[in-house]
């Protein structure tokens, strides 16, 4: 329950920072024991190159992350991608999403 409450708090903070409140926001979080296992999943979803430490997949409405790399900031960054993808009828380009997610990174813990 503690983890769920923490994720819910991060979701609310991200939504406020982005001023985006998409209806029916829902997503899953898959945690992989190692970065290597996450990397295999990354390649298995049709991505190429080195896996990031976490990523969001809009088709599955899921965040994928490796256990050693979980932090509030990393999770908030991926939740930002989730919120952005649910907010817009057509998700914006990856570069724009990254700018918004980095904005969340910088301002997550400010009051």
Helices and strands as residue ranges (DSSP letters): H 2-18, E 28-32, H 35-44, E 54-57, E 62-66, G 67-69, H 72-87, H 94-107
